[in-house]
Amino acid sequence: MIVTVARVSDLDRFMEVFEGIGAEKRREHRCRSARVYLDPDDEHRVWSVFDWDPADYEGFLADPGIPEIARALGLEGAPVHVDAATELDA
């Protein structure tokens, strides 16, 4: 799993791009699923959780089309990657 946190200028615009051209690009790089969680303490912060192999994710980040998609998402800065403190089976 890949988890990122980002601030967005306009949530509706972010969701439209995330569910549209963002989803197409993620599928191209073999992302299996993606979820967006809204931060209850900040209406401009979103948590994105991706079911993605790390190598495929790195290929996604290296894709030359990503900067344009990031601009369209209305990100207020680069997403921050969140590392898991632990991982359990149950």
PyMOL Python script that loads the backbone (N, CA, C, O; Angstrom):
from pymol import cmd

cmd.read_pdbstr("""\
ATOM      1  N   MET A   1       0.838  -1.176   0.000  1.00  0.00           N
ATOM      2  CA  MET A   1       0.000   0.000   0.000  1.00  0.00           C
ATOM      3  C   MET A   1       0.888   1.246   0.000  1.00  0.00           C
ATOM      4  O   MET A   1       1.940   1.287   0.639  1.00  0.00           O
ATOM      5  N   ILE A   2       0.441   2.231  -0.717  1.00  0.00           N
ATOM      6  CA  ILE A   2       1.097   3.535  -0.764  1.00  0.00           C
ATOM      7  C   ILE A   2       0.097   4.532  -0.191  1.00  0.00           C
ATOM      8  O   ILE A   2      -1.055   4.572  -0.623  1.00  0.00           O
ATOM      9  N   VAL A   3       0.527   5.337   0.776  1.00  0.00           N
ATOM     10  CA  VAL A   3      -0.342   6.342   1.384  1.00  0.00           C
ATOM     11  C   VAL A   3       0.313   7.709   1.225  1.00  0.00           C
ATOM     12  O   VAL A   3       1.495   7.881   1.521  1.00  0.00           O
ATOM     13  N   THR A   4      -0.473   8.682   0.752  1.00  0.00           N
ATOM     14  CA  THR A   4       0.024  10.049   0.641  1.00  0.00           C
ATOM     15  C   THR A   4      -0.985  11.009   1.273  1.00  0.00           C
ATOM     16  O   THR A   4      -2.177  10.719   1.365  1.00  0.00           O
ATOM     17  N   VAL A   5      -0.472  12.147   1.698  1.00  0.00           N
ATOM     18  CA  VAL A   5      -1.303  13.223   2.239  1.00  0.00           C
ATOM     19  C   VAL A   5      -0.977  14.472   1.432  1.00  0.00           C
ATOM     20  O   VAL A   5       0.189  14.769   1.169  1.00  0.00           O
ATOM     21  N   ALA A   6      -2.022  15.199   1.042  1.00  0.00           N
ATOM     22  CA  ALA A   6      -1.799  16.413   0.253  1.00  0.00           C
ATOM     23  C   ALA A   6      -2.846  17.463   0.605  1.00  0.00           C
ATOM     24  O   ALA A   6      -3.955  17.150   1.039  1.00  0.00           O
ATOM     25  N   ARG A   7      -2.458  18.711   0.405  1.00  0.00           N
ATOM     26  CA  ARG A   7      -3.413  19.818   0.516  1.00  0.00           C
ATOM     27  C   ARG A   7      -3.853  20.176  -0.894  1.00  0.00           C
ATOM     28  O   ARG A   7      -3.045  20.204  -1.822  1.00  0.00           O
ATOM     29  N   VAL A   8      -5.142  20.449  -1.043  1.00  0.00           N
ATOM     30  CA  VAL A   8      -5.702  20.788  -2.343  1.00  0.00           C
ATOM     31  C   VAL A   8      -6.436  22.121  -2.242  1.00  0.00           C
ATOM     32  O   VAL A   8      -7.008  22.454  -1.204  1.00  0.00           O
ATOM     33  N   SER A   9      -6.410  22.870  -3.332  1.00  0.00           N
ATOM     34  CA  SER A   9      -7.066  24.178  -3.321  1.00  0.00           C
ATOM     35  C   SER A   9      -8.580  24.065  -3.480  1.00  0.00           C
ATOM     36  O   SER A   9      -9.326  24.877  -2.933  1.00  0.00           O
ATOM     37  N   ASP A  10      -9.034  23.059  -4.230  1.00  0.00           N
ATOM     38  CA  ASP A  10     -10.468  22.900  -4.518  1.00  0.00           C
ATOM     39  C   ASP A  10     -10.780  21.410  -4.533  1.00  0.00           C
ATOM     40  O   ASP A  10     -10.369  20.695  -5.446  1.00  0.00           O
ATOM     41  N   LEU A  11     -11.501  20.945  -3.529  1.00  0.00           N
ATOM     42  CA  LEU A  11     -11.775  19.509  -3.385  1.00  0.00           C
ATOM     43  C   LEU A  11     -12.553  18.954  -4.564  1.00  0.00           C
ATOM     44  O   LEU A  11     -12.242  17.861  -5.037  1.00  0.00           O
ATOM     45  N   ASP A  12     -13.554  19.671  -5.051  1.00  0.00           N
ATOM     46  CA  ASP A  12     -14.343  19.174  -6.185  1.00  0.00           C
ATOM     47  C   ASP A  12     -13.469  18.985  -7.419  1.00  0.00           C
ATOM     48  O   ASP A  12     -13.576  17.970  -8.108  1.00  0.00           O
ATOM     49  N   ARG A  13     -12.610  19.954  -7.697  1.00  0.00           N
ATOM     50  CA  ARG A  13     -11.696  19.840  -8.846  1.00  0.00           C
ATOM     51  C   ARG A  13     -10.746  18.666  -8.652  1.00  0.00           C
ATOM     52  O   ARG A  13     -10.510  17.896  -9.583  1.00  0.00           O
ATOM     53  N   PHE A  14     -10.199  18.525  -7.445  1.00  0.00           N
ATOM     54  CA  PHE A  14      -9.301  17.412  -7.147  1.00  0.00           C
ATOM     55  C   PHE A  14      -9.986  16.081  -7.444  1.00  0.00           C
ATOM     56  O   PHE A  14      -9.416  15.226  -8.122  1.00  0.00           O
ATOM     57  N   MET A  15     -11.215  15.900  -6.937  1.00  0.00           N
ATOM     58  CA  MET A  15     -11.917  14.631  -7.112  1.00  0.00           C
ATOM     59  C   MET A  15     -12.215  14.366  -8.588  1.00  0.00           C
ATOM     60  O   MET A  15     -12.108  13.226  -9.041  1.00  0.00           O
ATOM     61  N   GLU A  16     -12.582  15.385  -9.332  1.00  0.00           N
ATOM     62  CA  GLU A  16     -12.863  15.208 -10.756  1.00  0.00           C
ATOM     63  C   GLU A  16     -11.621  14.703 -11.499  1.00  0.00           C
ATOM     64  O   GLU A  16     -11.713  13.780 -12.307  1.00  0.00           O
ATOM     65  N   VAL A  17     -10.483  15.297 -11.229  1.00  0.00           N
ATOM     66  CA  VAL A  17      -9.242  14.888 -11.895  1.00  0.00           C
ATOM     67  C   VAL A  17      -8.783  13.525 -11.382  1.00  0.00           C
ATOM     68  O   VAL A  17      -8.362  12.679 -12.171  1.00  0.00           O
ATOM     69  N   PHE A  18      -8.861  13.301 -10.062  1.00  0.00           N
ATOM     70  CA  PHE A  18      -8.442  12.035  -9.460  1.00  0.00           C
ATOM     71  C   PHE A  18      -9.230  10.867 -10.043  1.00  0.00           C
ATOM     72  O   PHE A  18      -8.672   9.806 -10.323  1.00  0.00           O
ATOM     73  N   GLU A  19     -10.555  11.079 -10.225  1.00  0.00           N
ATOM     74  CA  GLU A  19     -11.421  10.014 -10.731  1.00  0.00           C
ATOM     75  C   GLU A  19     -11.391   9.911 -12.253  1.00  0.00           C
ATOM     76  O   GLU A  19     -11.857   8.916 -12.808  1.00  0.00           O
ATOM     77  N   GLY A  20     -10.860  10.905 -12.929  1.00  0.00           N
ATOM     78  CA  GLY A  20     -10.822  10.920 -14.398  1.00  0.00           C
ATOM     79  C   GLY A  20      -9.437  10.590 -14.938  1.00  0.00           C
ATOM     80  O   GLY A  20      -9.025   9.430 -14.973  1.00  0.00           O
ATOM     81  N   ILE A  21      -8.729  11.636 -15.359  1.00  0.00           N
ATOM     82  CA  ILE A  21      -7.410  11.393 -15.977  1.00  0.00           C
ATOM     83  C   ILE A  21      -6.410  10.794 -14.997  1.00  0.00           C
ATOM     84  O   ILE A  21      -5.495  10.080 -15.406  1.00  0.00           O
ATOM     85  N   GLY A  22      -6.576  11.079 -13.700  1.00  0.00           N
ATOM     86  CA  GLY A  22      -5.691  10.467 -12.710  1.00  0.00           C
ATOM     87  C   GLY A  22      -5.874   8.958 -12.665  1.00  0.00           C
ATOM     88  O   GLY A  22      -4.898   8.211 -12.600  1.00  0.00           O
ATOM     89  N   ALA A  23      -7.122   8.512 -12.698  1.00  0.00           N
ATOM     90  CA  ALA A  23      -7.406   7.072 -12.672  1.00  0.00           C
ATOM     91  C   ALA A  23      -6.867   6.383 -13.926  1.00  0.00           C
ATOM     92  O   ALA A  23      -6.319   5.284 -13.850  1.00  0.00           O
ATOM     93  N   GLU A  24      -7.025   7.030 -15.069  1.00  0.00           N
ATOM     94  CA  GLU A  24      -6.499   6.455 -16.317  1.00  0.00           C
ATOM     95  C   GLU A  24      -4.987   6.255 -16.225  1.00  0.00           C
ATOM     96  O   GLU A  24      -4.465   5.205 -16.601  1.00  0.00           O
ATOM     97  N   LYS A  25      -4.294   7.269 -15.721  1.00  0.00           N
ATOM     98  CA  LYS A  25      -2.831   7.188 -15.616  1.00  0.00           C
ATOM     99  C   LYS A  25      -2.433   6.139 -14.584  1.00  0.00           C
ATOM    100  O   LYS A  25      -1.462   5.413 -14.801  1.00  0.00           O
ATOM    101  N   ARG A  26      -3.158   6.038 -13.463  1.00  0.00           N
ATOM    102  CA  ARG A  26      -2.824   5.015 -12.466  1.00  0.00           C
ATOM    103  C   ARG A  26      -3.009   3.618 -13.045  1.00  0.00           C
ATOM    104  O   ARG A  26      -2.179   2.739 -12.815  1.00  0.00           O
ATOM    105  N   ARG A  27      -4.096   3.403 -13.801  1.00  0.00           N
ATOM    106  CA  ARG A  27      -4.314   2.086 -14.425  1.00  0.00           C
ATOM    107  C   ARG A  27      -3.173   1.741 -15.380  1.00  0.00           C
ATOM    108  O   ARG A  27      -2.731   0.595 -15.454  1.00  0.00           O
ATOM    109  N   GLU A  28      -2.712   2.749 -16.102  1.00  0.00           N
ATOM    110  CA  GLU A  28      -1.586   2.549 -17.029  1.00  0.00           C
ATOM    111  C   GLU A  28      -0.368   1.984 -16.291  1.00  0.00           C
ATOM    112  O   GLU A  28       0.415   1.223 -16.859  1.00  0.00           O
ATOM    113  N   HIS A  29      -0.223   2.362 -15.034  1.00  0.00           N
ATOM    114  CA  HIS A  29       0.926   1.942 -14.228  1.00  0.00           C
ATOM    115  C   HIS A  29       0.541   0.870 -13.205  1.00  0.00           C
ATOM    116  O   HIS A  29       1.172   0.737 -12.156  1.00  0.00           O
ATOM    117  N   ARG A  30      -0.508   0.110 -13.533  1.00  0.00           N
ATOM    118  CA  ARG A  30      -0.915  -1.081 -12.776  1.00  0.00           C
ATOM    119  C   ARG A  30      -1.310  -0.837 -11.323  1.00  0.00           C
ATOM    120  O   ARG A  30      -1.084  -1.695 -10.471  1.00  0.00           O
ATOM    121  N   CYS A  31      -1.890   0.307 -11.034  1.00  0.00           N
ATOM    122  CA  CYS A  31      -2.469   0.534  -9.709  1.00  0.00           C
ATOM    123  C   CYS A  31      -3.737  -0.310  -9.617  1.00  0.00           C
ATOM    124  O   CYS A  31      -4.576  -0.263 -10.517  1.00  0.00           O
ATOM    125  N   ARG A  32      -3.886  -1.074  -8.548  1.00  0.00           N
ATOM    126  CA  ARG A  32      -5.038  -1.961  -8.399  1.00  0.00           C
ATOM    127  C   ARG A  32      -6.263  -1.257  -7.819  1.00  0.00           C
ATOM    128  O   ARG A  32      -7.394  -1.611  -8.151  1.00  0.00           O
ATOM    129  N   SER A  33      -6.050  -0.278  -6.966  1.00  0.00           N
ATOM    130  CA  SER A  33      -7.180   0.485  -6.422  1.00  0.00           C
ATOM    131  C   SER A  33      -6.663   1.759  -5.763  1.00  0.00           C
ATOM    132  O   SER A  33      -5.484   1.878  -5.430  1.00  0.00           O
ATOM    133  N   ALA A  34      -7.582   2.703  -5.586  1.00  0.00           N
ATOM    134  CA  ALA A  34      -7.233   3.974  -4.945  1.00  0.00           C
ATOM    135  C   ALA A  34      -8.442   4.465  -4.156  1.00  0.00           C
ATOM    136  O   ALA A  34      -9.584   4.347  -4.601  1.00  0.00           O
ATOM    137  N   ARG A  35      -8.170   5.011  -2.989  1.00  0.00           N
ATOM    138  CA  ARG A  35      -9.216   5.600  -2.159  1.00  0.00           C
ATOM    139  C   ARG A  35      -8.742   6.965  -1.677  1.00  0.00           C
ATOM    140  O   ARG A  35      -7.553   7.178  -1.438  1.00  0.00           O
ATOM    141  N   VAL A  36      -9.685   7.875  -1.540  1.00  0.00           N
ATOM    142  CA  VAL A  36      -9.385   9.194  -0.992  1.00  0.00           C
ATOM    143  C   VAL A  36     -10.180   9.341   0.296  1.00  0.00           C
ATOM    144  O   VAL A  36     -11.383   9.080   0.332  1.00  0.00           O
ATOM    145  N   TYR A  37      -9.494   9.763   1.352  1.00  0.00           N
ATOM    146  CA  TYR A  37     -10.132  10.053   2.625  1.00  0.00           C
ATOM    147  C   TYR A  37     -10.008  11.543   2.888  1.00  0.00           C
ATOM    148  O   TYR A  37      -8.957  12.141   2.654  1.00  0.00           O
ATOM    149  N   LEU A  38     -11.087  12.135   3.375  1.00  0.00           N
ATOM    150  CA  LEU A  38     -11.087  13.551   3.699  1.00  0.00           C
ATOM    151  C   LEU A  38     -10.661  13.724   5.151  1.00  0.00           C
ATOM    152  O   LEU A  38     -11.165  13.043   6.043  1.00  0.00           O
ATOM    153  N   ASP A  39      -9.749  14.623   5.372  1.00  0.00           N
ATOM    154  CA  ASP A  39      -9.262  14.886   6.721  1.00  0.00           C
ATOM    155  C   ASP A  39     -10.363  15.605   7.513  1.00  0.00           C
ATOM    156  O   ASP A  39     -10.838  16.652   7.074  1.00  0.00           O
ATOM    157  N   PRO A  40     -10.776  15.072   8.662  1.00  0.00           N
ATOM    158  CA  PRO A  40     -11.866  15.708   9.410  1.00  0.00           C
ATOM    159  C   PRO A  40     -11.475  17.051  10.028  1.00  0.00           C
ATOM    160  O   PRO A  40     -12.345  17.827  10.421  1.00  0.00           O
ATOM    161  N   ASP A  41     -10.182  17.326  10.116  1.00  0.00           N
ATOM    162  CA  ASP A  41      -9.725  18.559  10.741  1.00  0.00           C
ATOM    163  C   ASP A  41      -9.313  19.637   9.750  1.00  0.00           C
ATOM    164  O   ASP A  41      -9.024  20.766  10.147  1.00  0.00           O
ATOM    165  N   ASP A  42      -9.284  19.299   8.455  1.00  0.00           N
ATOM    166  CA  ASP A  42      -8.822  20.268   7.453  1.00  0.00           C
ATOM    167  C   ASP A  42      -9.507  19.960   6.122  1.00  0.00           C
ATOM    168  O   ASP A  42      -9.194  18.954   5.485  1.00  0.00           O
ATOM    169  N   GLU A  43     -10.424  20.804   5.705  1.00  0.00           N
ATOM    170  CA  GLU A  43     -11.207  20.547   4.492  1.00  0.00           C
ATOM    171  C   GLU A  43     -10.375  20.597   3.209  1.00  0.00           C
ATOM    172  O   GLU A  43     -10.865  20.237   2.139  1.00  0.00           O
ATOM    173  N   HIS A  44      -9.136  21.035   3.311  1.00  0.00           N
ATOM    174  CA  HIS A  44      -8.265  21.090   2.139  1.00  0.00           C
ATOM    175  C   HIS A  44      -7.193  20.000   2.152  1.00  0.00           C
ATOM    176  O   HIS A  44      -6.292  20.013   1.313  1.00  0.00           O
ATOM    177  N   ARG A  45      -7.280  19.059   3.092  1.00  0.00           N
ATOM    178  CA  ARG A  45      -6.283  17.989   3.157  1.00  0.00           C
ATOM    179  C   ARG A  45      -6.949  16.656   2.854  1.00  0.00           C
ATOM    180  O   ARG A  45      -7.994  16.322   3.413  1.00  0.00           O
ATOM    181  N   VAL A  46      -6.318  15.896   1.949  1.00  0.00           N
ATOM    182  CA  VAL A  46      -6.819  14.576   1.575  1.00  0.00           C
ATOM    183  C   VAL A  46      -5.741  13.524   1.809  1.00  0.00           C
ATOM    184  O   VAL A  46      -4.548  13.780   1.649  1.00  0.00           O
ATOM    185  N   TRP A  47      -6.190  12.347   2.189  1.00  0.00           N
ATOM    186  CA  TRP A  47      -5.332  11.184   2.350  1.00  0.00           C
ATOM    187  C   TRP A  47      -5.678  10.232   1.215  1.00  0.00           C
ATOM    188  O   TRP A  47      -6.842   9.863   1.052  1.00  0.00           O
ATOM    189  N   SER A  48      -4.695   9.833   0.435  1.00  0.00           N
ATOM    190  CA  SER A  48      -4.919   8.903  -0.671  1.00  0.00           C
ATOM    191  C   SER A  48      -4.213   7.593  -0.368  1.00  0.00           C
ATOM    192  O   SER A  48      -3.039   7.576   0.003  1.00  0.00           O
ATOM    193  N   VAL A  49      -4.945   6.495  -0.531  1.00  0.00           N
ATOM    194  CA  VAL A  49      -4.417   5.155  -0.251  1.00  0.00           C
ATOM    195  C   VAL A  49      -4.496   4.351  -1.538  1.00  0.00           C
ATOM    196  O   VAL A  49      -5.567   4.200  -2.126  1.00  0.00           O
ATOM    197  N   PHE A  50      -3.348   3.837  -1.967  1.00  0.00           N
ATOM    198  CA  PHE A  50      -3.241   3.121  -3.233  1.00  0.00           C
ATOM    199  C   PHE A  50      -2.782   1.691  -2.986  1.00  0.00           C
ATOM    200  O   PHE A  50      -1.879   1.452  -2.184  1.00  0.00           O
ATOM    201  N   ASP A  51      -3.399   0.749  -3.669  1.00  0.00           N
ATOM    202  CA  ASP A  51      -2.931  -0.632  -3.684  1.00  0.00           C
ATOM    203  C   ASP A  51      -2.044  -0.745  -4.918  1.00  0.00           C
ATOM    204  O   ASP A  51      -2.527  -0.889  -6.041  1.00  0.00           O
ATOM    205  N   TRP A  52      -0.733  -0.674  -4.682  1.00  0.00           N
ATOM    206  CA  TRP A  52       0.216  -0.515  -5.779  1.00  0.00           C
ATOM    207  C   TRP A  52       1.533  -1.141  -5.389  1.00  0.00           C
ATOM    208  O   TRP A  52       2.000  -0.944  -4.267  1.00  0.00           O
ATOM    209  N   ASP A  53       2.141  -1.888  -6.282  1.00  0.00           N
ATOM    210  CA  ASP A  53       3.493  -2.383  -6.037  1.00  0.00           C
ATOM    211  C   ASP A  53       4.449  -1.190  -6.099  1.00  0.00           C
ATOM    212  O   ASP A  53       4.297  -0.324  -6.961  1.00  0.00           O
ATOM    213  N   PRO A  54       5.427  -1.135  -5.201  1.00  0.00           N
ATOM    214  CA  PRO A  54       6.341   0.009  -5.174  1.00  0.00           C
ATOM    215  C   PRO A  54       7.033   0.284  -6.518  1.00  0.00           C
ATOM    216  O   PRO A  54       7.202   1.446  -6.889  1.00  0.00           O
ATOM    217  N   ALA A  55       7.428  -0.740  -7.236  1.00  0.00           N
ATOM    218  CA  ALA A  55       8.113  -0.528  -8.523  1.00  0.00           C
ATOM    219  C   ALA A  55       7.179   0.129  -9.539  1.00  0.00           C
ATOM    220  O   ALA A  55       7.599   1.013 -10.286  1.00  0.00           O
ATOM    221  N   ASP A  56       5.922  -0.294  -9.571  1.00  0.00           N
ATOM    222  CA  ASP A  56       4.952   0.314 -10.483  1.00  0.00           C
ATOM    223  C   ASP A  56       4.666   1.756 -10.087  1.00  0.00           C
ATOM    224  O   ASP A  56       4.478   2.615 -10.949  1.00  0.00           O
ATOM    225  N   TYR A  57       4.632   2.022  -8.781  1.00  0.00           N
ATOM    226  CA  TYR A  57       4.422   3.386  -8.300  1.00  0.00           C
ATOM    227  C   TYR A  57       5.583   4.287  -8.716  1.00  0.00           C
ATOM    228  O   TYR A  57       5.369   5.429  -9.122  1.00  0.00           O
ATOM    229  N   GLU A  58       6.792   3.784  -8.618  1.00  0.00           N
ATOM    230  CA  GLU A  58       7.969   4.571  -9.037  1.00  0.00           C
ATOM    231  C   GLU A  58       7.880   4.885 -10.528  1.00  0.00           C
ATOM    232  O   GLU A  58       8.226   5.989 -10.948  1.00  0.00           O
ATOM    233  N   GLY A  59       7.426   3.933 -11.325  1.00  0.00           N
ATOM    234  CA  GLY A  59       7.233   4.173 -12.754  1.00  0.00           C
ATOM    235  C   GLY A  59       6.185   5.247 -12.999  1.00  0.00           C
ATOM    236  O   GLY A  59       6.331   6.070 -13.902  1.00  0.00           O
ATOM    237  N   PHE A  60       5.132   5.239 -12.197  1.00  0.00           N
ATOM    238  CA  PHE A  60       4.096   6.265 -12.280  1.00  0.00           C
ATOM    239  C   PHE A  60       4.691   7.643 -12.000  1.00  0.00           C
ATOM    240  O   PHE A  60       4.445   8.592 -12.744  1.00  0.00           O
ATOM    241  N   LEU A  61       5.468   7.751 -10.932  1.00  0.00           N
ATOM    242  CA  LEU A  61       6.070   9.036 -10.574  1.00  0.00           C
ATOM    243  C   LEU A  61       7.020   9.546 -11.651  1.00  0.00           C
ATOM    244  O   LEU A  61       7.156  10.756 -11.835  1.00  0.00           O
ATOM    245  N   ALA A  62       7.671   8.641 -12.360  1.00  0.00           N
ATOM    246  CA  ALA A  62       8.622   9.017 -13.404  1.00  0.00           C
ATOM    247  C   ALA A  62       7.944   9.350 -14.735  1.00  0.00           C
ATOM    248  O   ALA A  62       8.592   9.860 -15.649  1.00  0.00           O
ATOM    249  N   ASP A  63       6.659   9.068 -14.846  1.00  0.00           N
ATOM    250  CA  ASP A  63       5.927   9.320 -16.089  1.00  0.00           C
ATOM    251  C   ASP A  63       5.923  10.820 -16.389  1.00  0.00           C
ATOM    252  O   ASP A  63       5.585  11.617 -15.514  1.00  0.00           O
ATOM    253  N   PRO A  64       6.289  11.216 -17.604  1.00  0.00           N
ATOM    254  CA  PRO A  64       6.348  12.650 -17.926  1.00  0.00           C
ATOM    255  C   PRO A  64       4.997  13.359 -17.899  1.00  0.00           C
ATOM    256  O   PRO A  64       4.969  14.589 -17.897  1.00  0.00           O
ATOM    257  N   GLY A  65       3.899  12.653 -17.880  1.00  0.00           N
ATOM    258  CA  GLY A  65       2.579  13.275 -17.823  1.00  0.00           C
ATOM    259  C   GLY A  65       2.125  13.639 -16.412  1.00  0.00           C
ATOM    260  O   GLY A  65       1.126  14.338 -16.244  1.00  0.00           O
ATOM    261  N   ILE A  66       2.842  13.174 -15.406  1.00  0.00           N
ATOM    262  CA  ILE A  66       2.412  13.385 -14.023  1.00  0.00           C
ATOM    263  C   ILE A  66       2.423  14.855 -13.594  1.00  0.00           C
ATOM    264  O   ILE A  66       1.472  15.279 -12.938  1.00  0.00           O
ATOM    265  N   PRO A  67       3.435  15.654 -13.922  1.00  0.00           N
ATOM    266  CA  PRO A  67       3.393  17.062 -13.498  1.00  0.00           C
ATOM    267  C   PRO A  67       2.142  17.805 -13.968  1.00  0.00           C
ATOM    268  O   PRO A  67       1.586  18.611 -13.223  1.00  0.00           O
ATOM    269  N   GLU A  68       1.699  17.541 -15.186  1.00  0.00           N
ATOM    270  CA  GLU A  68       0.492  18.200 -15.697  1.00  0.00           C
ATOM    271  C   GLU A  68      -0.742  17.757 -14.910  1.00  0.00           C
ATOM    272  O   GLU A  68      -1.609  18.573 -14.599  1.00  0.00           O
ATOM    273  N   ILE A  69      -0.819  16.467 -14.592  1.00  0.00           N
ATOM    274  CA  ILE A  69      -1.946  15.964 -13.809  1.00  0.00           C
ATOM    275  C   ILE A  69      -1.906  16.566 -12.405  1.00  0.00           C
ATOM    276  O   ILE A  69      -2.948  16.937 -11.865  1.00  0.00           O
ATOM    277  N   ALA A  70      -0.723  16.665 -11.812  1.00  0.00           N
ATOM    278  CA  ALA A  70      -0.595  17.260 -10.477  1.00  0.00           C
ATOM    279  C   ALA A  70      -1.084  18.707 -10.482  1.00  0.00           C
ATOM    280  O   ALA A  70      -1.754  19.138  -9.543  1.00  0.00           O
ATOM    281  N   ARG A  71      -0.756  19.452 -11.525  1.00  0.00           N
ATOM    282  CA  ARG A  71      -1.250  20.838 -11.627  1.00  0.00           C
ATOM    283  C   ARG A  71      -2.769  20.844 -11.733  1.00  0.00           C
ATOM    284  O   ARG A  71      -3.431  21.664 -11.095  1.00  0.00           O
ATOM    285  N   ALA A  72      -3.324  19.944 -12.527  1.00  0.00           N
ATOM    286  CA  ALA A  72      -4.781  19.879 -12.701  1.00  0.00           C
ATOM    287  C   ALA A  72      -5.483  19.505 -11.390  1.00  0.00           C
ATOM    288  O   ALA A  72      -6.604  19.947 -11.139  1.00  0.00           O
ATOM    289  N   LEU A  73      -4.823  18.691 -10.555  1.00  0.00           N
ATOM    290  CA  LEU A  73      -5.395  18.297  -9.267  1.00  0.00           C
ATOM    291  C   LEU A  73      -5.530  19.481  -8.311  1.00  0.00           C
ATOM    292  O   LEU A  73      -6.322  19.436  -7.369  1.00  0.00           O
ATOM    293  N   GLY A  74      -4.757  20.539  -8.555  1.00  0.00           N
ATOM    294  CA  GLY A  74      -4.790  21.699  -7.664  1.00  0.00           C
ATOM    295  C   GLY A  74      -4.059  21.458  -6.358  1.00  0.00           C
ATOM    296  O   GLY A  74      -4.451  21.979  -5.314  1.00  0.00           O
ATOM    297  N   LEU A  75      -2.994  20.667  -6.419  1.00  0.00           N
ATOM    298  CA  LEU A  75      -2.199  20.411  -5.219  1.00  0.00           C
ATOM    299  C   LEU A  75      -1.508  21.693  -4.769  1.00  0.00           C
ATOM    300  O   LEU A  75      -1.023  22.462  -5.600  1.00  0.00           O
ATOM    301  N   GLU A  76      -1.461  21.924  -3.471  1.00  0.00           N
ATOM    302  CA  GLU A  76      -0.803  23.105  -2.926  1.00  0.00           C
ATOM    303  C   GLU A  76       0.658  22.828  -2.587  1.00  0.00           C
ATOM    304  O   GLU A  76       1.330  23.684  -2.012  1.00  0.00           O
ATOM    305  N   GLY A  77       1.143  21.672  -2.926  1.00  0.00           N
ATOM    306  CA  GLY A  77       2.519  21.260  -2.681  1.00  0.00           C
ATOM    307  C   GLY A  77       2.626  19.786  -3.027  1.00  0.00           C
ATOM    308  O   GLY A  77       1.627  19.128  -3.315  1.00  0.00           O
ATOM    309  N   ALA A  78       3.823  19.289  -2.995  1.00  0.00           N
ATOM    310  CA  ALA A  78       4.023  17.870  -3.293  1.00  0.00           C
ATOM    311  C   ALA A  78       3.359  17.012  -2.220  1.00  0.00           C
ATOM    312  O   ALA A  78       3.441  17.338  -1.036  1.00  0.00           O
ATOM    313  N   PRO A  79       2.699  15.915  -2.616  1.00  0.00           N
ATOM    314  CA  PRO A  79       2.127  15.012  -1.612  1.00  0.00           C
ATOM    315  C   PRO A  79       3.223  14.454  -0.707  1.00  0.00           C
ATOM    316  O   PRO A  79       4.349  14.219  -1.146  1.00  0.00           O
ATOM    317  N   VAL A  80       2.881  14.251   0.544  1.00  0.00           N
ATOM    318  CA  VAL A  80       3.807  13.673   1.516  1.00  0.00           C
ATOM    319  C   VAL A  80       3.497  12.187   1.619  1.00  0.00           C
ATOM    320  O   VAL A  80       2.341  11.793   1.776  1.00  0.00           O
ATOM    321  N   HIS A  81       4.533  11.372   1.530  1.00  0.00           N
ATOM    322  CA  HIS A  81       4.358   9.924   1.665  1.00  0.00           C
ATOM    323  C   HIS A  81       4.341   9.561   3.153  1.00  0.00           C
ATOM    324  O   HIS A  81       5.173  10.028   3.931  1.00  0.00           O
ATOM    325  N   VAL A  82       3.392   8.735   3.522  1.00  0.00           N
ATOM    326  CA  VAL A  82       3.237   8.315   4.907  1.00  0.00           C
ATOM    327  C   VAL A  82       3.752   6.884   5.027  1.00  0.00           C
ATOM    328  O   VAL A  82       3.319   5.998   4.290  1.00  0.00           O
ATOM    329  N   ASP A  83       4.663   6.666   5.945  1.00  0.00           N
ATOM    330  CA  ASP A  83       5.198   5.326   6.186  1.00  0.00           C
ATOM    331  C   ASP A  83       4.399   4.649   7.285  1.00  0.00           C
ATOM    332  O   ASP A  83       4.044   5.280   8.281  1.00  0.00           O
ATOM    333  N   ALA A  84       4.118   3.373   7.107  1.00  0.00           N
ATOM    334  CA  ALA A  84       3.387   2.602   8.106  1.00  0.00           C
ATOM    335  C   ALA A  84       4.257   2.412   9.343  1.00  0.00           C
ATOM    336  O   ALA A  84       5.448   2.124   9.225  1.00  0.00           O
ATOM    337  N   ALA A  85       3.677   2.569  10.513  1.00  0.00           N
ATOM    338  CA  ALA A  85       4.388   2.327  11.754  1.00  0.00           C
ATOM    339  C   ALA A  85       4.524   0.829  12.004  1.00  0.00           C
ATOM    340  O   ALA A  85       5.494   0.374  12.610  1.00  0.00           O
ATOM    341  N   THR A  86       3.529   0.064  11.527  1.00  0.00           N
ATOM    342  CA  THR A  86       3.549  -1.383  11.653  1.00  0.00           C
ATOM    343  C   THR A  86       2.571  -1.967  10.647  1.00  0.00           C
ATOM    344  O   THR A  86       1.706  -1.259  10.131  1.00  0.00           O
ATOM    345  N   GLU A  87       2.706  -3.238  10.374  1.00  0.00           N
ATOM    346  CA  GLU A  87       1.765  -3.917   9.493  1.00  0.00           C
ATOM    347  C   GLU A  87       1.440  -5.272  10.102  1.00  0.00           C
ATOM    348  O   GLU A  87       2.337  -6.057  10.408  1.00  0.00           O
ATOM    349  N   LEU A  88       0.147  -5.540  10.274  1.00  0.00           N
ATOM    350  CA  LEU A  88      -0.309  -6.780  10.893  1.00  0.00           C
ATOM    351  C   LEU A  88      -1.262  -7.490   9.956  1.00  0.00           C
ATOM    352  O   LEU A  88      -1.910  -6.857   9.122  1.00  0.00           O
ATOM    353  N   ASP A  89      -1.349  -8.795  10.090  1.00  0.00           N
ATOM    354  CA  ASP A  89      -2.277  -9.577   9.260  1.00  0.00           C
ATOM    355  C   ASP A  89      -3.717  -9.427   9.722  1.00  0.00           C
ATOM    356  O   ASP A  89      -4.637  -9.541   8.911  1.00  0.00           O
ATOM    357  N   ALA A  90      -3.925  -9.180  10.973  1.00  0.00           N
ATOM    358  CA  ALA A  90      -5.288  -9.039  11.504  1.00  0.00           C
ATOM    359  C   ALA A  90      -5.327  -8.059  12.643  1.00  0.00           C
ATOM    360  O   ALA A  90      -6.391  -7.815  13.211  1.00  0.00           O
TER     361      ALA A  90
END
""", "prot")
cmd.dss("prot")
cmd.show_as("cartoon", "prot")
cmd.util.cbc("prot")
cmd.orient("prot")
